[in-house]
Amino acid sequence: MKVVFHERYKEVYASDPAAAYGRMESIVKELKGRYVFVEPAPASEDDLQLVHHLEHIERVKQRGPLYEAALLAAGGAILASELAMEGESAFGLIRPPGHHASPGSSWGFCWFNNVAIAVEKLRAAGRIKKAIVVDFDLHYGDGTANIFARVPEVAYHHVEGYTRQVFLDDLKEFLEARQDCDLVAVSAGFDRHERDWGGLLKTEDYETIGRILRDYAARTCRGRVFAVLEGGYNHDVLGENVRAFLDGLGRPAA
């Protein structure tokens, strides 16, 4: 397991909760010394155009430092996907998040769709044909769903559940129905925690989620799995939740 991170992710590029001071620091504190950190390069504009309209890119470009931050986040997702292709599970500890970014618009603290860009870059190069995107953030990733709505080779699933067990069962049922893929991409949001906005999951549930995804990837696509950070806003528990997820995701299948 490797963690993709750049010191510039600590920069406060906007006034929204995803960009808040201390958010990245709370996670780095839990992961440093436990996992190997690797540094990404920014995505290129050609990378962005794999999923976004040029007009949208130009609008974000006018935001100056925010555009630079968003390029680096997309680059982090790309590096995480590259590591996954090499058989190394990886987590993109990146921001801004991306799952609310559609081809021509964005909202919800997102600007470019990091996961979608990474998946499409691999597909465009012919390195994968089929992928699944699992999103366990509190909020539905409408941007990701929009991007892949007419792409049958990529299945998007937002995990849902009104209890912890129903939530975990929903994830298992989706995976069990899909035994043919080349890569698992994960939008990892931690705002469904009992002490965050969603008020549902416990910290140990994130380890279970990671283990489920890791074991599935080991069975179906030679362990090719990567995840990137989406939501999660209570800094008091965010780092612990991310660590739990990575402990599950990085543990070999039994």
N, C-alpha and C positions, 0 to 999 in steps of 0.2 A: 504493500500500500504506500502510495506517495501522495503528498499534499502539494498541489500547485498553488503557489502564493507569490505575491509581489508586495514589497513594502509600500508601494503606491496605493494599494487597496485600502490602506489606513487613511488616506486623504479624505477629508470631508468635502465632497464635490457638490452637495446639494443640502437642502434643509429637511429632507424626508427621513423617516425612521430607518430605512435601509442604509442611509449614508451617515448615520449618527456616529459621533465620536465614541470610541470605546467598543464598538460592536465587533470589529475585526480583532481587536486586542483580547477580548474575552475568549475568543476561540483559539487564537494563537497560543495563549497561556496554557490551555489544556492540551494542545497537540505537540508543542515544541518538545523535542527530546523523545517523543513517542513514535513519531513518523518522520520520514525523510522529506524535507521541503525542496521543491524545485521551482525555478523562476521562469515564467512565460514571457514571450514577446507579444506585442500588440497584434491583433488581427489586421489584415489588409482590407482596403475597400472592396476588392474583388471577393474576399470572404463574405463580407456583409451582403453583397449583391446576390449571393447564393439563395438568400431567403427574403431580402428586403428590397423594396422599390428605391430607386435612386432619389426620388423626391423626399422620402422619409430620411434617408441618410443625410441629405443636404440640410434638412431641418435640424437634425441633431448636431450636425457639424457646426451650426451657428451658436451652439451652447458652449463652445470653447473647451475649458477644462473638463466639462462633463463628457464631451465627445471623446476626449483622450482616455478618460476613465472607462468608458464603455468599450472602446477598442481593446483596452488591456483586459477587460473582463472576458470578451469574446475570445481573445487570444489564450486566456487561461483555460477556457472550455476546450478549445482546439487541442492544447497540449495534453489535457486530461484524456481526451479521446485517443490521442496518439499513443499515450502510455497504455491505455486499455488494449489497443490493437497489438501491443507488444506483450500482452499477457500480464500486465501490471495494473491491478485495480488502482484507481486514482480518484482523488477528490479535489475539485476546483474550489478553493477557498477564495471566492471572487466576489466582487461587486462592481457596478450595479447588477442586480438580478435581471432575469430576462423573460420569464414565461408569460408575461402579459404583453410582449412585443409581437405584433402581427406584421405582415409584409409592408403595410403602408402606414401603420400607426402604433402607438404604445401608450401605456398608462401604468398605474400601480407601481411606481418607482422603477420601472423597466424602460429600456431604450432599444437595445438590440437583443434578439433571442439567442442567448449563448448556446444552449443545448441544440437548438435547431441548426445553427450555423455549423457547429462541430459535426453533427450527424450528416448534414448535406455535403460538407467538404469531403468526407469519406466516401459518400455515395457518388459524388461527381467524379472522384478519382477512380471509381470502380473497385474500391477496396472492400466495400460491403454492398449487399443488395437489400437485405431486410434488417430492420431495427425496431426495437420497442422503446418508448419513452414512458417511464413511470414517474408520476408527479405526486408526491405525498405532502405537498404544501397545503396549508389550510384553504387556499384559494385555487379555484379552477384556472388552469393555464390556458386561457382563451387564445393567447397568441400562438402557442405551440399547436393547439388544436386547429387553428385557422391555417397555419402554414402547411400542415400535413393532411388537411381535410380531403384533398384529392390525390393523395399519395398512398395507395394501398400497401406499399412496401414498408411503410412506417406506421406503427400502431401507437396511438397516444392513449394513456389511461390515467385519470385522476382518481386516486384512492379515496373512497368515501366510507363512512361508518358512524353510527350514532353511539356506539360503545367501542371500547378498545378492541374487544374480540371481533366484533363485526368488521371493524376497520382492517385488522390483520387478515381476516378471512377474505375480504374483498380483494386484497392484494394477491393472496394465494390463488384465488379462483381465476383472476385475470391471467396470471402466469401459467397456470395449469392448462388453460385453453390455448396457449400459444407456445408450441414446442419447436418452432422453426424461426430462428433469427440469427443474425451475425454479430449483434452488438446490443447491449443494454445500456441505455442512457437514463439518468435519473435527475429529475428536478427535486432537490432535497430542501424542503422548507420545514422549519422547526417551530412554526407559529401555531401548531395544533397542540402543543404541550399544555399540560394542566395549569402551568403558571404563565402561559403566554395567551395570545388572543383567543385561541381555540378552546382551551380549557378541557382537553380530553386525554391526551396520551401522557404516559409516564416516561421517564428517562429510559427505563429498561426496554420500553417498546421500540425505541429507535435502534437499539442493538438487535432486536428481533427482526425488524424491517431490513437492516443491513444483512443479516444472516440469510434471510429468505432470498434476497436479491443475489447475494453471492453464490448460494447453492444453485439457484436457477441458472445463473450464467455459467457455472461450472458444468452443468448438465447439457446446456443447449448451444453455447457459443464459445467454448474453450476458455471460459472465465473472463471474457471481454466485457467489462462493466466499468463505467465511470459515472460520477455524480458531480453536480455543481450546486453551490449554495443559492437558494432562493430567499424565502422569508425566515423569520425568527428574530424577535425583537426584545425579549427580556434578557438583558446581558447577564443577569445573575445566574441563569440556567442554560443559556445558549451554548456556551463552551462544553458543558457536561453532556448536553444532548448530541452535539456534533461528535464528540469523542465516542459516545456510546454507539452511534451509527457507524462510525469508521471501524470500531472494534468488531462489529458484526460483519461489515462489508469486507474487511481485510482478513477474516478468519477463513482458512481453507475449508471446503466442504468435508463433512464427516464421511 
